[in-house]
């Protein structure tokens, strides 16, 4: 038995959309936190090679990985949300 057999398609779309929007909010909060901390966008952070500039410190490297994950998550989820909403029209 498939999930689609148990739940209406509209309900599945709404649940997925709701989850994606929650994740998107968390990624945007992470992006905003790092923008404030470093006073720049992730693109600028990468272009300035701040990880190397800060001596490859563990904290800066961890921030870089978390920030990149958030930025990529925002891009991915915005695309998915757009497609799901378009399907619902």
PDB file of N, CA, C and O in Angstrom:
ATOM      1  N   UNK A   1       0.843  -1.184   0.000  1.00  0.00           N
ATOM      2  CA  UNK A   1       0.000   0.000   0.000  1.00  0.00           C
ATOM      3  C   UNK A   1       0.888   1.247   0.000  1.00  0.00           C
ATOM      4  O   UNK A   1       1.910   1.297   0.685  1.00  0.00           O
ATOM      5  N   UNK A   2       0.491   2.229  -0.762  1.00  0.00           N
ATOM      6  CA  UNK A   2       1.234   3.480  -0.884  1.00  0.00           C
ATOM      7  C   UNK A   2       0.579   4.563  -0.038  1.00  0.00           C
ATOM      8  O   UNK A   2      -0.618   4.519   0.249  1.00  0.00           O
ATOM      9  N   UNK A   3       1.394   5.530   0.349  1.00  0.00           N
ATOM     10  CA  UNK A   3       0.889   6.667   1.114  1.00  0.00           C
ATOM     11  C   UNK A   3      -0.211   7.386   0.341  1.00  0.00           C
ATOM     12  O   UNK A   3      -1.195   7.843   0.923  1.00  0.00           O
ATOM     13  N   UNK A   4      -0.038   7.481  -0.961  1.00  0.00           N
ATOM     14  CA  UNK A   4      -1.034   8.149  -1.804  1.00  0.00           C
ATOM     15  C   UNK A   4      -2.383   7.437  -1.771  1.00  0.00           C
ATOM     16  O   UNK A   4      -3.413   8.038  -2.075  1.00  0.00           O
ATOM     17  N   UNK A   5      -2.376   6.154  -1.402  1.00  0.00           N
ATOM     18  CA  UNK A   5      -3.636   5.415  -1.281  1.00  0.00           C
ATOM     19  C   UNK A   5      -4.369   5.764   0.017  1.00  0.00           C
ATOM     20  O   UNK A   5      -5.586   5.609   0.108  1.00  0.00           O
ATOM     21  N   UNK A   6      -3.631   6.230   1.006  1.00  0.00           N
ATOM     22  CA  UNK A   6      -4.214   6.537   2.316  1.00  0.00           C
ATOM     23  C   UNK A   6      -4.653   7.986   2.469  1.00  0.00           C
ATOM     24  O   UNK A   6      -5.627   8.284   3.161  1.00  0.00           O
ATOM     25  N   UNK A   7      -3.919   8.888   1.811  1.00  0.00           N
ATOM     26  CA  UNK A   7      -4.170  10.319   1.979  1.00  0.00           C
ATOM     27  C   UNK A   7      -4.444  10.978   0.632  1.00  0.00           C
ATOM     28  O   UNK A   7      -3.871  10.584  -0.383  1.00  0.00           O
ATOM     29  N   UNK A   8      -5.301  11.962   0.624  1.00  0.00           N
ATOM     30  CA  UNK A   8      -5.538  12.701  -0.621  1.00  0.00           C
ATOM     31  C   UNK A   8      -4.270  13.461  -1.031  1.00  0.00           C
ATOM     32  O   UNK A   8      -3.496  13.896  -0.179  1.00  0.00           O
ATOM     33  N   UNK A   9      -4.073  13.611  -2.317  1.00  0.00           N
ATOM     34  CA  UNK A   9      -2.889  14.298  -2.845  1.00  0.00           C
ATOM     35  C   UNK A   9      -2.766  15.708  -2.269  1.00  0.00           C
ATOM     36  O   UNK A   9      -1.666  16.152  -1.940  1.00  0.00           O
ATOM     37  N   UNK A  10      -3.886  16.406  -2.148  1.00  0.00           N
ATOM     38  CA  UNK A  10      -3.866  17.774  -1.619  1.00  0.00           C
ATOM     39  C   UNK A  10      -3.296  17.796  -0.191  1.00  0.00           C
ATOM     40  O   UNK A  10      -2.523  18.687   0.160  1.00  0.00           O
ATOM     41  N   UNK A  11      -3.674  16.831   0.607  1.00  0.00           N
ATOM     42  CA  UNK A  11      -3.195  16.769   1.992  1.00  0.00           C
ATOM     43  C   UNK A  11      -1.687  16.493   2.037  1.00  0.00           C
ATOM     44  O   UNK A  11      -0.973  17.063   2.862  1.00  0.00           O
ATOM     45  N   UNK A  12      -1.217  15.635   1.163  1.00  0.00           N
ATOM     46  CA  UNK A  12       0.215  15.338   1.098  1.00  0.00           C
ATOM     47  C   UNK A  12       0.984  16.590   0.677  1.00  0.00           C
ATOM     48  O   UNK A  12       2.010  16.918   1.273  1.00  0.00           O
ATOM     49  N   UNK A  13       0.495  17.288  -0.344  1.00  0.00           N
ATOM     50  CA  UNK A  13       1.141  18.520  -0.811  1.00  0.00           C
ATOM     51  C   UNK A  13       1.208  19.556   0.302  1.00  0.00           C
ATOM     52  O   UNK A  13       2.239  20.201   0.494  1.00  0.00           O
ATOM     53  N   UNK A  14       0.093  19.717   1.045  1.00  0.00           N
ATOM     54  CA  UNK A  14       0.054  20.705   2.119  1.00  0.00           C
ATOM     55  C   UNK A  14       1.048  20.354   3.223  1.00  0.00           C
ATOM     56  O   UNK A  14       1.708  21.236   3.772  1.00  0.00           O
ATOM     57  N   UNK A  15       1.154  19.067   3.548  1.00  0.00           N
ATOM     58  CA  UNK A  15       2.082  18.633   4.595  1.00  0.00           C
ATOM     59  C   UNK A  15       3.530  18.866   4.166  1.00  0.00           C
ATOM     60  O   UNK A  15       4.341  19.357   4.951  1.00  0.00           O
ATOM     61  N   UNK A  16       3.847  18.519   2.940  1.00  0.00           N
ATOM     62  CA  UNK A  16       5.201  18.715   2.426  1.00  0.00           C
ATOM     63  C   UNK A  16       5.515  20.205   2.348  1.00  0.00           C
ATOM     64  O   UNK A  16       6.595  20.636   2.753  1.00  0.00           O
ATOM     65  N   UNK A  17       4.595  20.975   1.838  1.00  0.00           N
ATOM     66  CA  UNK A  17       4.779  22.419   1.729  1.00  0.00           C
ATOM     67  C   UNK A  17       5.005  23.044   3.107  1.00  0.00           C
ATOM     68  O   UNK A  17       5.885  23.890   3.269  1.00  0.00           O
ATOM     69  N   UNK A  18       4.228  22.636   4.080  1.00  0.00           N
ATOM     70  CA  UNK A  18       4.382  23.149   5.439  1.00  0.00           C
ATOM     71  C   UNK A  18       5.763  22.814   6.006  1.00  0.00           C
ATOM     72  O   UNK A  18       6.409  23.665   6.617  1.00  0.00           O
ATOM     73  N   UNK A  19       6.204  21.597   5.808  1.00  0.00           N
ATOM     74  CA  UNK A  19       7.524  21.175   6.300  1.00  0.00           C
ATOM     75  C   UNK A  19       8.638  21.951   5.593  1.00  0.00           C
ATOM     76  O   UNK A  19       9.585  22.405   6.236  1.00  0.00           O
ATOM     77  N   UNK A  20       8.526  22.101   4.290  1.00  0.00           N
ATOM     78  CA  UNK A  20       9.537  22.843   3.539  1.00  0.00           C
ATOM     79  C   UNK A  20       9.589  24.298   3.986  1.00  0.00           C
ATOM     80  O   UNK A  20      10.672  24.875   4.087  1.00  0.00           O
ATOM     81  N   UNK A  21       8.434  24.896   4.254  1.00  0.00           N
ATOM     82  CA  UNK A  21       8.410  26.287   4.692  1.00  0.00           C
ATOM     83  C   UNK A  21       9.029  26.449   6.080  1.00  0.00           C
ATOM     84  O   UNK A  21       9.675  27.462   6.348  1.00  0.00           O
ATOM     85  N   UNK A  22       8.843  25.472   6.960  1.00  0.00           N
ATOM     86  CA  UNK A  22       9.490  25.514   8.281  1.00  0.00           C
ATOM     87  C   UNK A  22      11.007  25.444   8.128  1.00  0.00           C
ATOM     88  O   UNK A  22      11.738  26.216   8.748  1.00  0.00           O
ATOM     89  N   UNK A  23      11.471  24.513   7.298  1.00  0.00           N
ATOM     90  CA  UNK A  23      12.910  24.378   7.075  1.00  0.00           C
ATOM     91  C   UNK A  23      13.485  25.640   6.445  1.00  0.00           C
ATOM     92  O   UNK A  23      14.575  26.081   6.808  1.00  0.00           O
ATOM     93  N   UNK A  24      12.751  26.215   5.504  1.00  0.00           N
ATOM     94  CA  UNK A  24      13.200  27.437   4.846  1.00  0.00           C
ATOM     95  C   UNK A  24      13.376  28.562   5.865  1.00  0.00           C
ATOM     96  O   UNK A  24      14.352  29.311   5.809  1.00  0.00           O
ATOM     97  N   UNK A  25      12.443  28.675   6.781  1.00  0.00           N
ATOM     98  CA  UNK A  25      12.545  29.693   7.833  1.00  0.00           C
ATOM     99  C   UNK A  25      13.800  29.475   8.675  1.00  0.00           C
ATOM    100  O   UNK A  25      14.507  30.432   8.989  1.00  0.00           O
ATOM    101  N   UNK A  26      14.081  28.236   9.039  1.00  0.00           N
ATOM    102  CA  UNK A  26      15.282  27.943   9.836  1.00  0.00           C
ATOM    103  C   UNK A  26      16.554  28.269   9.061  1.00  0.00           C
ATOM    104  O   UNK A  26      17.497  28.825   9.622  1.00  0.00           O
ATOM    105  N   UNK A  27      16.584  27.927   7.779  1.00  0.00           N
ATOM    106  CA  UNK A  27      17.754  28.247   6.966  1.00  0.00           C
ATOM    107  C   UNK A  27      17.932  29.755   6.836  1.00  0.00           C
ATOM    108  O   UNK A  27      19.057  30.254   6.883  1.00  0.00           O
ATOM    109  N   UNK A  28      16.832  30.480   6.672  1.00  0.00           N
ATOM    110  CA  UNK A  28      16.921  31.942   6.559  1.00  0.00           C
ATOM    111  C   UNK A  28      17.397  32.571   7.864  1.00  0.00           C
ATOM    112  O   UNK A  28      18.150  33.545   7.843  1.00  0.00           O
ATOM    113  N   UNK A  29      16.966  32.025   8.995  1.00  0.00           N
ATOM    114  CA  UNK A  29      17.443  32.517  10.292  1.00  0.00           C
ATOM    115  C   UNK A  29      18.939  32.278  10.446  1.00  0.00           C
ATOM    116  O   UNK A  29      19.660  33.138  10.952  1.00  0.00           O
ATOM    117  N   UNK A  30      19.403  31.117  10.011  1.00  0.00           N
ATOM    118  CA  UNK A  30      20.833  30.798  10.059  1.00  0.00           C
ATOM    119  C   UNK A  30      21.613  31.764   9.179  1.00  0.00           C
ATOM    120  O   UNK A  30      22.640  32.298   9.597  1.00  0.00           O
ATOM    121  N   UNK A  31      21.129  31.991   7.961  1.00  0.00           N
ATOM    122  CA  UNK A  31      21.780  32.928   7.044  1.00  0.00           C
ATOM    123  C   UNK A  31      21.852  34.313   7.672  1.00  0.00           C
ATOM    124  O   UNK A  31      22.896  34.964   7.622  1.00  0.00           O
ATOM    125  N   UNK A  32      20.767  34.762   8.253  1.00  0.00           N
ATOM    126  CA  UNK A  32      20.731  36.094   8.870  1.00  0.00           C
ATOM    127  C   UNK A  32      21.708  36.182  10.052  1.00  0.00           C
ATOM    128  O   UNK A  32      22.376  37.200  10.234  1.00  0.00           O
ATOM    129  N   UNK A  33      21.786  35.129  10.837  1.00  0.00           N
ATOM    130  CA  UNK A  33      22.709  35.113  11.982  1.00  0.00           C
ATOM    131  C   UNK A  33      24.151  35.308  11.514  1.00  0.00           C
ATOM    132  O   UNK A  33      24.897  36.098  12.093  1.00  0.00           O
ATOM    133  N   UNK A  34      24.537  34.582  10.462  1.00  0.00           N
ATOM    134  CA  UNK A  34      25.905  34.694   9.968  1.00  0.00           C
ATOM    135  C   UNK A  34      26.145  36.006   9.235  1.00  0.00           C
ATOM    136  O   UNK A  34      27.251  36.545   9.284  1.00  0.00           O
ATOM    137  N   UNK A  35      25.124  36.530   8.554  1.00  0.00           N
ATOM    138  CA  UNK A  35      25.265  37.845   7.920  1.00  0.00           C
ATOM    139  C   UNK A  35      25.587  38.909   8.978  1.00  0.00           C
ATOM    140  O   UNK A  35      26.436  39.774   8.765  1.00  0.00           O
ATOM    141  N   UNK A  36      24.900  38.827  10.107  1.00  0.00           N
ATOM    142  CA  UNK A  36      25.139  39.791  11.185  1.00  0.00           C
ATOM    143  C   UNK A  36      26.511  39.561  11.824  1.00  0.00           C
ATOM    144  O   UNK A  36      27.241  40.511  12.106  1.00  0.00           O
ATOM    145  N   UNK A  37      26.845  38.309  12.046  1.00  0.00           N
ATOM    146  CA  UNK A  37      28.119  37.980  12.706  1.00  0.00           C
ATOM    147  C   UNK A  37      29.320  38.454  11.886  1.00  0.00           C
ATOM    148  O   UNK A  37      30.272  39.012  12.432  1.00  0.00           O
ATOM    149  N   UNK A  38      29.266  38.228  10.569  1.00  0.00           N
ATOM    150  CA  UNK A  38      30.406  38.558   9.719  1.00  0.00           C
ATOM    151  C   UNK A  38      30.238  39.860   8.938  1.00  0.00           C
ATOM    152  O   UNK A  38      31.180  40.327   8.298  1.00  0.00           O
ATOM    153  N   UNK A  39      29.048  40.444   8.987  1.00  0.00           N
ATOM    154  CA  UNK A  39      28.815  41.721   8.322  1.00  0.00           C
ATOM    155  C   UNK A  39      28.866  41.642   6.804  1.00  0.00           C
ATOM    156  O   UNK A  39      29.255  42.602   6.138  1.00  0.00           O
ATOM    157  N   UNK A  40      28.473  40.497   6.263  1.00  0.00           N
ATOM    158  CA  UNK A  40      28.506  40.309   4.806  1.00  0.00           C
ATOM    159  C   UNK A  40      27.655  39.106   4.428  1.00  0.00           C
ATOM    160  O   UNK A  40      27.198  38.351   5.286  1.00  0.00           O
ATOM    161  N   UNK A  41      27.452  38.944   3.119  1.00  0.00           N
ATOM    162  CA  UNK A  41      26.723  37.779   2.613  1.00  0.00           C
ATOM    163  C   UNK A  41      27.672  36.578   2.555  1.00  0.00           C
ATOM    164  O   UNK A  41      28.885  36.729   2.696  1.00  0.00           O
ATOM    165  N   UNK A  42      27.114  35.402   2.350  1.00  0.00           N
ATOM    166  CA  UNK A  42      27.951  34.212   2.224  1.00  0.00           C
ATOM    167  C   UNK A  42      28.853  34.309   1.003  1.00  0.00           C
ATOM    168  O   UNK A  42      30.007  33.883   1.045  1.00  0.00           O
ATOM    169  N   UNK A  43      28.331  34.867  -0.084  1.00  0.00           N
ATOM    170  CA  UNK A  43      29.135  35.029  -1.297  1.00  0.00           C
ATOM    171  C   UNK A  43      30.372  35.885  -1.008  1.00  0.00           C
ATOM    172  O   UNK A  43      31.481  35.547  -1.420  1.00  0.00           O
ATOM    173  N   UNK A  44      30.167  36.993  -0.296  1.00  0.00           N
ATOM    174  CA  UNK A  44      31.297  37.856   0.070  1.00  0.00           C
ATOM    175  C   UNK A  44      32.261  37.128   0.997  1.00  0.00           C
ATOM    176  O   UNK A  44      33.478  37.253   0.864  1.00  0.00           O
ATOM    177  N   UNK A  45      31.713  36.375   1.928  1.00  0.00           N
ATOM    178  CA  UNK A  45      32.509  35.581   2.873  1.00  0.00           C
ATOM    179  C   UNK A  45      33.434  34.632   2.107  1.00  0.00           C
ATOM    180  O   UNK A  45      34.620  34.518   2.418  1.00  0.00           O
ATOM    181  N   UNK A  46      32.868  33.950   1.093  1.00  0.00           N
ATOM    182  CA  UNK A  46      33.646  33.016   0.281  1.00  0.00           C
ATOM    183  C   UNK A  46      34.677  33.760  -0.569  1.00  0.00           C
ATOM    184  O   UNK A  46      35.830  33.341  -0.661  1.00  0.00           O
ATOM    185  N   UNK A  47      34.258  34.861  -1.185  1.00  0.00           N
ATOM    186  CA  UNK A  47      35.171  35.625  -2.050  1.00  0.00           C
ATOM    187  C   UNK A  47      36.367  36.171  -1.277  1.00  0.00           C
ATOM    188  O   UNK A  47      37.474  36.247  -1.809  1.00  0.00           O
ATOM    189  N   UNK A  48      36.141  36.548  -0.027  1.00  0.00           N
ATOM    190  CA  UNK A  48      37.228  37.070   0.801  1.00  0.00           C
ATOM    191  C   UNK A  48      38.059  35.948   1.421  1.00  0.00           C
ATOM    192  O   UNK A  48      39.080  36.199   2.060  1.00  0.00           O
ATOM    193  N   UNK A  49      37.607  34.706   1.222  1.00  0.00           N
ATOM    194  CA  UNK A  49      38.290  33.531   1.762  1.00  0.00           C
ATOM    195  C   UNK A  49      38.559  33.711   3.262  1.00  0.00           C
ATOM    196  O   UNK A  49      39.682  33.539   3.735  1.00  0.00           O
ATOM    197  N   UNK A  50      37.509  34.059   3.980  1.00  0.00           N
ATOM    198  CA  UNK A  50      37.630  34.355   5.397  1.00  0.00           C
ATOM    199  C   UNK A  50      38.109  33.170   6.227  1.00  0.00           C
ATOM    200  O   UNK A  50      38.745  33.359   7.264  1.00  0.00           O
ATOM    201  N   UNK A  51      37.816  31.967   5.790  1.00  0.00           N
ATOM    202  CA  UNK A  51      38.286  30.792   6.542  1.00  0.00           C
ATOM    203  C   UNK A  51      39.810  30.810   6.589  1.00  0.00           C
ATOM    204  O   UNK A  51      40.404  30.619   7.650  1.00  0.00           O
ATOM    205  N   UNK A  52      40.435  31.038   5.451  1.00  0.00           N
ATOM    206  CA  UNK A  52      41.905  31.102   5.409  1.00  0.00           C
ATOM    207  C   UNK A  52      42.416  32.330   6.149  1.00  0.00           C
ATOM    208  O   UNK A  52      43.407  32.274   6.877  1.00  0.00           O
ATOM    209  N   UNK A  53      41.709  33.451   5.942  1.00  0.00           N
ATOM    210  CA  UNK A  53      42.129  34.700   6.584  1.00  0.00           C
ATOM    211  C   UNK A  53      42.121  34.573   8.110  1.00  0.00           C
ATOM    212  O   UNK A  53      42.952  35.172   8.793  1.00  0.00           O
ATOM    213  N   UNK A  54      41.190  33.801   8.628  1.00  0.00           N
ATOM    214  CA  UNK A  54      41.076  33.620  10.087  1.00  0.00           C
ATOM    215  C   UNK A  54      41.909  32.426  10.567  1.00  0.00           C
ATOM    216  O   UNK A  54      41.728  31.947  11.686  1.00  0.00           O
ATOM    217  N   UNK A  55      42.821  31.949   9.711  1.00  0.00           N
ATOM    218  CA  UNK A  55      43.738  30.893  10.128  1.00  0.00           C
ATOM    219  C   UNK A  55      43.100  29.517  10.233  1.00  0.00           C
ATOM    220  O   UNK A  55      43.555  28.681  11.013  1.00  0.00           O
ATOM    221  N   UNK A  56      42.064  29.279   9.466  1.00  0.00           N
ATOM    222  CA  UNK A  56      41.368  27.984   9.450  1.00  0.00           C
ATOM    223  C   UNK A  56      40.918  27.563  10.853  1.00  0.00           C
ATOM    224  O   UNK A  56      40.975  26.388  11.214  1.00  0.00           O
ATOM    225  N   UNK A  57      40.475  28.539  11.622  1.00  0.00           N
ATOM    226  CA  UNK A  57      40.002  28.229  12.973  1.00  0.00           C
ATOM    227  C   UNK A  57      38.779  27.324  12.898  1.00  0.00           C
ATOM    228  O   UNK A  57      37.976  27.409  11.968  1.00  0.00           O
ATOM    229  N   UNK A  58      38.660  26.477  13.876  1.00  0.00           N
ATOM    230  CA  UNK A  58      37.557  25.508  13.912  1.00  0.00           C
ATOM    231  C   UNK A  58      36.204  26.210  13.862  1.00  0.00           C
ATOM    232  O   UNK A  58      35.302  25.778  13.145  1.00  0.00           O
ATOM    233  N   UNK A  59      36.067  27.285  14.620  1.00  0.00           N
ATOM    234  CA  UNK A  59      34.787  28.012  14.672  1.00  0.00           C
ATOM    235  C   UNK A  59      34.408  28.599  13.315  1.00  0.00           C
ATOM    236  O   UNK A  59      33.255  28.504  12.893  1.00  0.00           O
ATOM    237  N   UNK A  60      35.373  29.201  12.639  1.00  0.00           N
ATOM    238  CA  UNK A  60      35.084  29.834  11.350  1.00  0.00           C
ATOM    239  C   UNK A  60      34.794  28.766  10.300  1.00  0.00           C
ATOM    240  O   UNK A  60      33.909  28.943   9.463  1.00  0.00           O
ATOM    241  N   UNK A  61      35.528  27.667  10.337  1.00  0.00           N
ATOM    242  CA  UNK A  61      35.257  26.580   9.387  1.00  0.00           C
ATOM    243  C   UNK A  61      33.869  25.995   9.610  1.00  0.00           C
ATOM    244  O   UNK A  61      33.145  25.709   8.657  1.00  0.00           O
ATOM    245  N   UNK A  62      33.506  25.820  10.879  1.00  0.00           N
ATOM    246  CA  UNK A  62      32.173  25.288  11.198  1.00  0.00           C
ATOM    247  C   UNK A  62      31.091  26.261  10.746  1.00  0.00           C
ATOM    248  O   UNK A  62      30.078  25.851  10.180  1.00  0.00           O
ATOM    249  N   UNK A  63      31.309  27.557  10.998  1.00  0.00           N
ATOM    250  CA  UNK A  63      30.359  28.569  10.526  1.00  0.00           C
ATOM    251  C   UNK A  63      30.224  28.511   9.007  1.00  0.00           C
ATOM    252  O   UNK A  63      29.119  28.588   8.471  1.00  0.00           O
ATOM    253  N   UNK A  64      31.346  28.376   8.326  1.00  0.00           N
ATOM    254  CA  UNK A  64      31.333  28.320   6.870  1.00  0.00           C
ATOM    255  C   UNK A  64      30.502  27.148   6.365  1.00  0.00           C
ATOM    256  O   UNK A  64      29.693  27.305   5.450  1.00  0.00           O
ATOM    257  N   UNK A  65      30.699  25.983   6.955  1.00  0.00           N
ATOM    258  CA  UNK A  65      29.936  24.803   6.533  1.00  0.00           C
ATOM    259  C   UNK A  65      28.445  24.965   6.822  1.00  0.00           C
ATOM    260  O   UNK A  65      27.604  24.652   5.979  1.00  0.00           O
ATOM    261  N   UNK A  66      28.126  25.455   8.016  1.00  0.00           N
ATOM    262  CA  UNK A  66      26.719  25.653   8.385  1.00  0.00           C
ATOM    263  C   UNK A  66      26.064  26.718   7.514  1.00  0.00           C
ATOM    264  O   UNK A  66      24.911  26.575   7.106  1.00  0.00           O
ATOM    265  N   UNK A  67      26.793  27.768   7.235  1.00  0.00           N
ATOM    266  CA  UNK A  67      26.266  28.853   6.412  1.00  0.00           C
ATOM    267  C   UNK A  67      26.035  28.377   4.984  1.00  0.00           C
ATOM    268  O   UNK A  67      24.994  28.657   4.389  1.00  0.00           O
ATOM    269  N   UNK A  68      27.008  27.656   4.439  1.00  0.00           N
ATOM    270  CA  UNK A  68      26.850  27.129   3.078  1.00  0.00           C
ATOM    271  C   UNK A  68      25.649  26.188   2.998  1.00  0.00           C
ATOM    272  O   UNK A  68      24.881  26.230   2.037  1.00  0.00           O
ATOM    273  N   UNK A  69      25.494  25.346   4.009  1.00  0.00           N
ATOM    274  CA  UNK A  69      24.343  24.433   4.059  1.00  0.00           C
ATOM    275  C   UNK A  69      23.031  25.228   4.064  1.00  0.00           C
ATOM    276  O   UNK A  69      22.080  24.865   3.372  1.00  0.00           O
ATOM    277  N   UNK A  70      22.986  26.297   4.836  1.00  0.00           N
ATOM    278  CA  UNK A  70      21.777  27.125   4.914  1.00  0.00           C
ATOM    279  C   UNK A  70      21.493  27.806   3.578  1.00  0.00           C
ATOM    280  O   UNK A  70      20.349  27.820   3.122  1.00  0.00           O
ATOM    281  N   UNK A  71      22.514  28.366   2.952  1.00  0.00           N
ATOM    282  CA  UNK A  71      22.338  29.072   1.677  1.00  0.00           C
ATOM    283  C   UNK A  71      21.868  28.097   0.596  1.00  0.00           C
ATOM    284  O   UNK A  71      20.962  28.410  -0.176  1.00  0.00           O
ATOM    285  N   UNK A  72      22.480  26.935   0.545  1.00  0.00           N
ATOM    286  CA  UNK A  72      22.062  25.923  -0.439  1.00  0.00           C
ATOM    287  C   UNK A  72      20.659  25.415  -0.118  1.00  0.00           C
ATOM    288  O   UNK A  72      19.870  25.154  -1.025  1.00  0.00           O
ATOM    289  N   UNK A  73      20.350  25.274   1.162  1.00  0.00           N
ATOM    290  CA  UNK A  73      19.013  24.854   1.577  1.00  0.00           C
ATOM    291  C   UNK A  73      17.950  25.857   1.162  1.00  0.00           C
ATOM    292  O   UNK A  73      16.865  25.475   0.723  1.00  0.00           O
ATOM    293  N   UNK A  74      18.260  27.133   1.301  1.00  0.00           N
ATOM    294  CA  UNK A  74      17.329  28.190   0.886  1.00  0.00           C
ATOM    295  C   UNK A  74      17.065  28.080  -0.611  1.00  0.00           C
ATOM    296  O   UNK A  74      15.914  28.089  -1.047  1.00  0.00           O
ATOM    297  N   UNK A  75      18.122  27.977  -1.384  1.00  0.00           N
ATOM    298  CA  UNK A  75      17.981  27.878  -2.841  1.00  0.00           C
ATOM    299  C   UNK A  75      17.146  26.654  -3.221  1.00  0.00           C
ATOM    300  O   UNK A  75      16.218  26.760  -4.022  1.00  0.00           O
ATOM    301  N   UNK A  76      17.471  25.509  -2.654  1.00  0.00           N
ATOM    302  CA  UNK A  76      16.773  24.265  -2.967  1.00  0.00           C
ATOM    303  C   UNK A  76      15.298  24.321  -2.572  1.00  0.00           C
ATOM    304  O   UNK A  76      14.424  23.972  -3.365  1.00  0.00           O
ATOM    305  N   UNK A  77      15.027  24.758  -1.350  1.00  0.00           N
ATOM    306  CA  UNK A  77      13.651  24.776  -0.862  1.00  0.00           C
ATOM    307  C   UNK A  77      12.792  25.811  -1.574  1.00  0.00           C
ATOM    308  O   UNK A  77      11.618  25.556  -1.846  1.00  0.00           O
ATOM    309  N   UNK A  78      13.359  26.978  -1.881  1.00  0.00           N
ATOM    310  CA  UNK A  78      12.576  27.970  -2.619  1.00  0.00           C
ATOM    311  C   UNK A  78      12.161  27.409  -3.983  1.00  0.00           C
ATOM    312  O   UNK A  78      11.041  27.636  -4.441  1.00  0.00           O
ATOM    313  N   UNK A  79      13.057  26.691  -4.610  1.00  0.00           N
ATOM    314  CA  UNK A  79      12.743  26.071  -5.903  1.00  0.00           C
ATOM    315  C   UNK A  79      11.644  25.011  -5.751  1.00  0.00           C
ATOM    316  O   UNK A  79      10.701  24.974  -6.542  1.00  0.00           O
ATOM    317  N   UNK A  80      11.768  24.161  -4.744  1.00  0.00           N
ATOM    318  CA  UNK A  80      10.780  23.104  -4.516  1.00  0.00           C
ATOM    319  C   UNK A  80       9.414  23.686  -4.155  1.00  0.00           C
ATOM    320  O   UNK A  80       8.391  23.225  -4.661  1.00  0.00           O
ATOM    321  N   UNK A  81       9.392  24.688  -3.292  1.00  0.00           N
ATOM    322  CA  UNK A  81       8.142  25.326  -2.889  1.00  0.00           C
ATOM    323  C   UNK A  81       7.446  25.943  -4.095  1.00  0.00           C
ATOM    324  O   UNK A  81       6.233  25.813  -4.261  1.00  0.00           O
ATOM    325  N   UNK A  82       8.227  26.615  -4.933  1.00  0.00           N
ATOM    326  CA  UNK A  82       7.682  27.233  -6.146  1.00  0.00           C
ATOM    327  C   UNK A  82       7.024  26.166  -7.033  1.00  0.00           C
ATOM    328  O   UNK A  82       5.924  26.373  -7.545  1.00  0.00           O
ATOM    329  N   UNK A  83       7.694  25.042  -7.207  1.00  0.00           N
ATOM    330  CA  UNK A  83       7.160  23.970  -8.051  1.00  0.00           C
ATOM    331  C   UNK A  83       5.894  23.365  -7.460  1.00  0.00           C
ATOM    332  O   UNK A  83       4.940  23.079  -8.184  1.00  0.00           O
ATOM    333  N   UNK A  84       5.888  23.171  -6.142  1.00  0.00           N
ATOM    334  CA  UNK A  84       4.710  22.588  -5.490  1.00  0.00           C
ATOM    335  C   UNK A  84       3.509  23.537  -5.610  1.00  0.00           C
ATOM    336  O   UNK A  84       2.392  23.113  -5.905  1.00  0.00           O
ATOM    337  N   UNK A  85       3.764  24.818  -5.377  1.00  0.00           N
ATOM    338  CA  UNK A  85       2.679  25.801  -5.481  1.00  0.00           C
ATOM    339  C   UNK A  85       2.159  25.893  -6.914  1.00  0.00           C
ATOM    340  O   UNK A  85       0.959  26.061  -7.134  1.00  0.00           O
ATOM    341  N   UNK A  86       3.048  25.783  -7.871  1.00  0.00           N
ATOM    342  CA  UNK A  86       2.651  25.833  -9.271  1.00  0.00           C
ATOM    343  C   UNK A  86       1.766  24.621  -9.614  1.00  0.00           C
ATOM    344  O   UNK A  86       0.822  24.743 -10.394  1.00  0.00           O
ATOM    345  N   UNK A  87       2.070  23.476  -9.041  1.00  0.00           N
ATOM    346  CA  UNK A  87       1.280  22.276  -9.261  1.00  0.00           C
ATOM    347  C   UNK A  87      -0.144  22.434  -8.729  1.00  0.00           C
ATOM    348  O   UNK A  87      -1.093  21.870  -9.273  1.00  0.00           O
ATOM    349  N   UNK A  88      -0.271  23.209  -7.663  1.00  0.00           N
ATOM    350  CA  UNK A  88      -1.555  23.386  -6.989  1.00  0.00           C
ATOM    351  C   UNK A  88      -2.464  24.385  -7.696  1.00  0.00           C
ATOM    352  O   UNK A  88      -3.642  24.501  -7.356  1.00  0.00           O
ATOM    353  N   UNK A  89      -1.936  25.096  -8.663  1.00  0.00           N
ATOM    354  CA  UNK A  89      -2.744  26.128  -9.351  1.00  0.00           C
ATOM    355  C   UNK A  89      -3.713  25.499 -10.320  1.00  0.00           C
ATOM    356  O   UNK A  89      -4.469  26.207 -10.985  1.00  0.00           O
TER     357      UNK A  89
END
